[in-house]
């Protein structure tokens, strides 16, 4: 069985995201929770389908770790998670394509 790094990281994000959901504090409105959840779900999907580069995930993963460290995600931390999630979805500037991309038109 062979699995790509993107799919493996997608599974990691999905597991972490599941652990994260019950940690939202009362000050995080349901609409913001839904926005953060949808953004992280999109990141996971894009990783699994190789639509984003996994090498640039470190800021998001660090933010997730920091937000979850006290088992309590505040409104401010939810804002940070949302910002980092959306940051990953923006097209990168001046990024060289992977070597495999050149072989497959």
N, C-alpha and C positions, 0 to 999 in steps of 0.2 A: 504494500500500500504506500502510495506517495502523496504527500500533502505539501502544498506550498507554504512559504513563510507568511504570506498574506492571510491565508486561511487559518493558520495557527494563531496569528495575532488577532484575527477576528474572533476566534473562540475565546481567547484570553479576555478581550474587551467585553464580549457577551457575558462571560462569567463575572467579571468585575462589575459590570453594569447591573447585573441581577443582585449582587451583594449590596450595591449602592442604593437601590430604589427605596428600601425601608429606612434609610438614614436621613432623608430630607427632614429638616427642621420645620416647625410650624410656621415660621416666617417666610417660607418659600411657597409662593402662590401655586395653585394647581396648574395654571397656564404655563408658568416658567418650568415646572417639573416636566410637563409634556414637551416643551421646547427642548430642554436638555436631553430628555429621553430620545426624542426623535433625532436630534443631532448626533448623538452617540450611536444610535441604530444605523444612521446613514454612513457614519465612519466605518462601522463594522461591515456593513454590506459592501462598501467601496473597497475595503481591504480584501475581503473574500473574493471579489471579482477583479482584483488588480487594477482598480481605477485610481488609487492614490498610492504614493510611495510610502512604505512602512518605515523607512529610515527617518522620516520627519515627524514621527509620532511622539518623540521623547517629551516635548512640552505638554502635550495632552496627558500622557501617562503620568508624568510628574504631578500635574494638577489633580488628576484623579486620586493619586496616592495621598497627596496632601489633604485633599478634601475629606477623604475617608479615614484619615489617621485617628481622629477622635470619635469615630462612629456617629458623626453628626455633621450633616451638610447644611451650612447656613445659606441665606439668600445671596450673600457676597460670593461665597464659594460656587454657588450655582451659576452666578453671572460669569465667573472665571471659567467654569467648565463649558458654558455656552460659547464664550469668546474663543477659547482654544479649539473647540470642536469646529466652529465655523471657519476659523483660520486655516484648518487643514483642508477645507473644501475649496479654498480659493486656488485658481491656477497659479502655479509657480512661474516666476520669471527667470529667464536665462538658465533653465535647467536642461542639461544634456539628456537625451533619451537613453534608456538602458540599452546595452548591447543587443539584447534579444529583440528590441523594437526595430532595429535596423534590418534584421534578418527576415522579419515578417511584415510585409506591407499592409 
